[in-house]
């Protein structure tokens, strides 16, 4: 599939310009409000969101946009899915684990994703059929296949009980469970071979889709807890290096 190279240029520009806003205000006093689900919303989220949407609309006026902060709808052809700060709580606490996240989908199929941490300057990028990259260097998942050696990242999603039930089944068999508070940052560590797994129950798709696509392009695997290919409307997600995926599925579904 041939993809317009302008998509990549604009996506990187949008991520970096939004990242500049995050970087400039990181550690400073910011305005914080709370959504109905009690997740934080800052004036920096909104400023970064405005910058990204402005660039996309300027360059691709026919494209649809869905943002965590301003909503939107899927289009018949191209739709951008945006999370201006993945890890807002970390951002407000001065913890440098957060990222700008963008995914371009055609129909319902991702074709391009970018995740950018403006503090560490790590920019993850993937394009359909062309692999995954970290700061222009090709990355791949690791080949760890022993449960006793793996690190599993966990994000609570909107179903803490369901996620914890899965973790409780898995935790005794693996090395450790971690919870960093930025799903895309967690997932990208799998793509770059630093960790092996991530799970979330009833995740918001805008928290998952960019990282999931990057992991797949890095050679990993993404399914729901039953082992079915992950879809935007899935109730849960398991993302791994692929080598331990079926073993984790068996543990999750063990009676």
Secondary structure by P-SEA (a helix, b strand, c coil): ccccaaaaaaaaaaaaaaaaaaaaacccbbbbbcccccccccaaaaaaaaaaaaaaaaccccbbbbbccbbbbbcccbbbbbcccccaaaaaaccccbbbbbbbbccccccbbbbbcccccbbbbbccccccccccbbbbbccccccccbbbbbbbcccaaaaaaaaaacccccccccccccaaaaaaaaaaccccccccccccccccaaaaaaaaaabbbbbccccccccccccccccccccaaaaaaaaaacc
